[in-house]
């Protein structure tokens, strides 16, 4: 057990707001990080932030004393990355140019909209996306026809997808329109395009998909492209939710 004053190097870099913890691991393996003048080329190294000098790409790295947390209503046709090599709009384009350097926690598909947390708190981001915590994420899907009783039963019962079995924590028929319906569905697991594939496997075509909740957070009245900072109370509640969330074998939802 390492002393309380020492932390893993990748956590230190994430806490400094430079990148996510996973990206920090890649930077270390790429030889971009030095500790006390010596390049670090392997994972598992711990440092004392008060005594050790860390540089990344030659620049001194220091941990921020205050983290930032935003909830964004991600619009459709926007990518959940900081930069996109195909020049598509990213979630960072929704924020002011003078915003602190934040990173999206998890992902939403290009055509999916809704709640997305952005932060420079690497520790919280790691917990929210780690399969151990299984944070529940809630979606509302507009489907192309009114689900039958058998289709609703199948939705609740669970199905086997090409990458394994899946089952939501809850399913609710919210309302019906003349030619479509809205269904709310929640998962604690996550796979690429899970909700869309799950619905299709149950015979329902998703026309629109919105993530409306993640753990204790809700989208509220935010319109697409709008964002707001989390309150201190919300951050504290989110941390408690992560600490007590049930375990799951799957990765964070997308």
ChimeraX attribute file (.defattr): number of C-alpha atoms within 10 A of each C-alpha:
attribute: neighborCount
match mode: 1-to-1
recipient: residues
	/A:1	3
	/A:2	9
	/A:3	8
	/A:4	7
	/A:5	11
	/A:6	16
	/A:7	16
	/A:8	15
	/A:9	24
	/A:10	26
	/A:11	22
	/A:12	25
	/A:13	26
	/A:14	25
	/A:15	24
	/A:16	21
	/A:17	24
	/A:18	20
	/A:19	22
	/A:20	25
	/A:21	22
	/A:22	13
	/A:23	14
	/A:24	22
	/A:25	21
	/A:26	15
	/A:27	19
	/A:28	21
	/A:29	15
	/A:30	13
	/A:31	14
	/A:32	16
	/A:33	26
	/A:34	20
	/A:35	17
	/A:36	12
	/A:37	12
	/A:38	11
	/A:39	17
	/A:40	19
	/A:41	17
	/A:42	12
	/A:43	14
	/A:44	11
	/A:45	14
	/A:46	18
	/A:47	20
	/A:48	16
	/A:49	17
	/A:50	10
	/A:51	10
	/A:52	13
	/A:53	16
	/A:54	23
	/A:55	19
	/A:56	18
	/A:57	11
	/A:58	11
	/A:59	10
	/A:60	12
	/A:61	19
	/A:62	17
	/A:63	15
	/A:64	14
	/A:65	7
	/A:66	9
	/A:67	15
	/A:68	17
	/A:69	20
	/A:70	19
	/A:71	21
	/A:72	25
	/A:73	26
	/A:74	30
	/A:75	22
	/A:76	18
	/A:77	15
	/A:78	21
	/A:79	23
	/A:80	22
	/A:81	17
	/A:82	15
	/A:83	14
	/A:84	11
	/A:85	5
	/A:86	6
	/A:87	8
	/A:88	13
	/A:89	17
	/A:90	19
	/A:91	23
	/A:92	20
	/A:93	13
	/A:94	17
	/A:95	16
	/A:96	8
	/A:97	9
	/A:98	6
	/A:99	9
	/A:100	14
	/A:101	16
	/A:102	23
	/A:103	25
	/A:104	21
	/A:105	24
	/A:106	20
	/A:107	17
	/A:108	26
	/A:109	18
	/A:110	17
	/A:111	15
	/A:112	24
	/A:113	23
	/A:114	25
	/A:115	27
	/A:116	25
	/A:117	24
	/A:118	23
	/A:119	21
	/A:120	26
	/A:121	24
	/A:122	26
	/A:123	14
	/A:124	18
	/A:125	21
	/A:126	18
	/A:127	18
	/A:128	28
	/A:129	21
	/A:130	20
	/A:131	20
	/A:132	18
	/A:133	23
	/A:134	26
	/A:135	30
	/A:136	23
	/A:137	25
	/A:138	26
	/A:139	21
	/A:140	23
	/A:141	25
	/A:142	22
	/A:143	23
	/A:144	17
	/A:145	17
	/A:146	20
	/A:147	20
	/A:148	10
	/A:149	9
	/A:150	10
	/A:151	16
	/A:152	18
	/A:153	13
	/A:154	16
	/A:155	24
	/A:156	17
	/A:157	14
	/A:158	16
	/A:159	16
	/A:160	11
	/A:161	12
	/A:162	7
	/A:163	7
	/A:164	7
	/A:165	10
	/A:166	19
	/A:167	18
	/A:168	20
	/A:169	15
	/A:170	13
	/A:171	20
	/A:172	14
	/A:173	15
	/A:174	12
	/A:175	12
	/A:176	15
	/A:177	11
	/A:178	7
	/A:179	9
	/A:180	17
	/A:181	19
	/A:182	23
	/A:183	22
	/A:184	19
	/A:185	21
	/A:186	21
	/A:187	22
	/A:188	25
	/A:189	24
	/A:190	23
	/A:191	14
	/A:192	14
	/A:193	14
	/A:194	17
	/A:195	23
	/A:196	20
	/A:197	17
	/A:198	22
	/A:199	20
	/A:200	13
	/A:201	18
	/A:202	19
	/A:203	18
	/A:204	21
	/A:205	18
	/A:206	22
	/A:207	15
	/A:208	16
	/A:209	23
	/A:210	22
	/A:211	24
	/A:212	20
	/A:213	19
	/A:214	22
	/A:215	19
	/A:216	16
	/A:217	19
	/A:218	17
	/A:219	18
	/A:220	10
	/A:221	8
	/A:222	16
	/A:223	13
	/A:224	15
	/A:225	17
	/A:226	14
	/A:227	20
	/A:228	12
	/A:229	15
	/A:230	16
	/A:231	11
	/A:232	10
	/A:233	9
	/A:234	14
	/A:235	17
	/A:236	11
	/A:237	15
	/A:238	19
	/A:239	17
	/A:240	13
	/A:241	17
	/A:242	21
	/A:243	15
	/A:244	11
	/A:245	17
	/A:246	14
	/A:247	14
	/A:248	16
	/A:249	13
	/A:250	17
	/A:251	20
	/A:252	27
	/A:253	26
	/A:254	19
